[in-house]
Amino acid sequence: MTKNKLGSEIKGEEYLVLHEFAKKAKEKLSKETWDYLIGAAETETTFKRNRYALDSLAFRPRVLRDVEKVNLSSKLFGNELRIPIILAPIGSMQDFVEGAGEAPTKAASEFGVMHMISSTCMPGFEQVAKSVNYPKLFQLYVRGDQDWVDDNIKKAIDLNYAGICLTVDLDAYGRRERDLAKRYRTTSRQSASGFEHQMRFSWKDIDRIKTYCDLPIIIKGIATKEDAILAVEHGVEVIYVSNHGGRQLDFGLGGLKVLPEIVDAVGKNATIFFDGGIMRGTDVVKALSLGADVVGIGRLQGLAAAAGGSKAIYRMLELLELEIITCLRLLGVNDITDLNSSLLTTDNSYGTLDALSAFPLINEGY
């Protein structure tokens, strides 16, 4: 309950602004788990560049347009999305929330978006598929040989997953120094093995998978136009532009910095997913304006999960939706299909860059 100076009250909602999820999550999580959630590789430069790439874009709003009705809906693989968002895969979701992978899947199904379940997330993609009868996506880390990969993908097909995602930027596990300095390993890392199979994984494996998998193939971890073009040449339906939230290769470019070159290279030959530092509705709008079709929510999803489980993830999606609608109206846009780069310009004036710089009020005690 919030009171202003005049004594009126806002009742009913525990969360009214997005930074409240971060505040509650930090209160509830151990130092080790909190640092895993917000941390990145080595100097954390790639992570900071993700935020800078978003912050360095400014809007060019248009006025006197009819924006009474705003449409955010879109379709993904024939399924309706209430807003053009997916909940990105988080391998150690079980470290944040009871129910692990079932919590975001439930929230996504109730809200009307999709969750991409990680193959290292408990209680496992088979159990998650049985827990919620709603379109969902399966993301696979390669931890076994060809037969192991094919077996997992065929199981996901039989379980009616809507798409198969292969993460390809994990040939070595990024040196996440917040974790290393505390000698901490997440639950998914404690049981991890078979990294040599990921190191061997190549375009030949994509070709093999395409021979039997009729579901859309999503390649997550594309960061250059050259690899995006190769993906299209190998029949990949979805290019997922991502640098793993800065948790893998240090000193990479900010995600939004590389998005335009990939969109230009791919054209209409593939669907474009994007993630990389998304914390606000305005971040989503910027990514869509630069050509992303769907935007992935990673750390913010983890913060909401830690704060209050499935209900908090649902509320986070509501607040993101509200921020996106507000942004579109103030831009003079009433349909997400009308977003384009003419609504953006560059401006290098920005504030601090850190894990929670998208939420400046936290530093003022809110």
NORVEN-V996558 format. One line per field, one symbol per residue. ss: DSSP state (a for helix, b for strand, c for the rest). A space follows every 10 residues. Layout:
ss=???
//
This chain:
ss=cbbcccccbb ccccccccaa aaaaaaaacc aaaaaaaacc ccccaaaaaa aaaaacbbbc cccccccccc bccbbbccbb bcccbbbccc ccaaaccccc aaaaaaaaaa accbbbbbcc ccccaaaaaa acccccbbbb cccccaaaaa aaaaaaaacc ccbbbbbccc ccccccaaaa ccccccaaaa ccccaaaaaa ccaaaaaaaa aacccbbbbb bbccaaaaaa aaaccccbbb bccaaacccc ccccaaaaaa aaaaaacccc bbbbcccccc aaaaaaaaac cccbbbbcaa aaaaaaaaaa aaaaaaaaaa aaaaaaaaaa acccbaaacc aaabbbcccc ccccccccca aaaacc
//
